[in-house]
Amino acid sequence: MNKLLIFIMTFMLISVVGCGEDIEPSTAAKNTESLCQQAWFERVEQQISSGDGQGHGPDLGSIEWRSVVEFKLGIRGQAGLPEKDSDLWCEYINKHFIAVQ
């Protein structure tokens, strides 16, 4: 009987402790969600023009555009860059290269 009581008490303690933790997205993840949007792409484009000077260029925010941004920054192909199709890419570019306006 004592073993059963110990087992039940242990199980309840583990259950209560395990359920008490709140899991929230990190601050970086929250900030990342708001970056990869049209307004941010336009701000980047103002600082790092992807066009050819004649009104031609890739669509803002596209993978091609992101590749051009990396090229203009001199970081294309560097190890450790986030994937171009990820929100982390926008966060990285913003943190390291985009001036706050």
C-alpha positions in Angstrom: 0.0 0.0 0.0 2.9 2.4 0.9 4.5 1.8 -2.6 1.2 2.6 -4.3 0.9 5.8 -2.3 4.5 6.8 -3.1 3.9 6.1 -6.8 0.7 8.2 -6.8 2.3 11.1 -5.0 5.3 11.0 -7.3 3.1 10.9 -10.4 1.1 13.9 -9.1 4.2 15.9 -8.3 5.7 15.3 -11.7 2.4 16.2 -13.4 2.0 19.5 -11.4 5.6 20.6 -12.0 5.5 19.7 -15.7 2.3 21.7 -16.2 3.5 24.7 -14.4 5.9 25.9 -17.1 4.6 28.6 -19.6 6.1 28.2 -23.0 6.2 31.4 -25.0 8.0 32.2 -28.2 11.3 33.9 -27.7 11.6 37.7 -28.2 13.5 37.1 -31.4 10.8 34.9 -32.8 8.2 37.5 -32.0 10.3 40.2 -33.7 11.0 38.0 -36.7 7.3 37.5 -37.4 6.8 41.2 -37.9 9.8 41.8 -40.1 9.3 39.8 -43.3 6.5 42.1 -44.6 6.2 44.5 -47.4 7.0 47.6 -45.3 10.3 46.1 -44.2 11.2 45.0 -47.7 10.6 48.6 -48.9 12.8 50.0 -46.1 15.6 47.6 -47.1 15.2 48.5 -50.7 15.6 52.2 -49.9 18.9 51.4 -48.2 20.1 48.6 -50.5 18.8 49.1 -54.1 18.3 45.8 -55.9 17.4 47.4 -59.2 19.5 48.1 -62.3 18.9 51.9 -62.2 16.4 51.6 -65.1 13.5 50.5 -63.0 14.2 46.8 -63.4 14.8 44.4 -60.5 13.4 41.4 -58.7 10.1 41.5 -56.8 10.6 42.8 -53.2 10.8 40.0 -50.8 11.3 37.3 -53.4 14.2 34.8 -53.1 15.9 36.5 -56.1 15.6 39.8 -54.3 17.0 38.4 -51.1 19.9 37.0 -53.1 20.6 40.4 -54.6 20.5 42.0 -51.2 23.1 39.4 -50.0 25.2 40.2 -53.1 25.1 43.9 -52.5 26.1 43.5 -48.9 29.0 41.2 -49.9 27.7 38.3 -47.8 26.3 35.9 -50.4 27.5 32.4 -49.8 28.9 33.1 -46.4 28.6 30.3 -43.8 26.2 30.8 -41.1 23.6 32.9 -43.0 20.0 31.9 -42.3 18.1 30.4 -45.3 16.9 33.1 -47.6 13.3 31.8 -47.4 13.1 32.1 -43.6 12.0 34.8 -41.2 15.4 34.4 -39.5 17.0 35.8 -42.7 15.0 39.1 -42.3 16.0 39.3 -38.7 19.7 38.7 -39.5 19.8 41.3 -42.3 17.9 43.8 -40.1 20.1 43.3 -37.1 23.4 43.5 -39.0 22.8 45.9 -41.9 19.6 47.9 -41.8 19.8 51.4 -40.2 16.9 52.2 -37.9 14.8 55.0 -39.3 
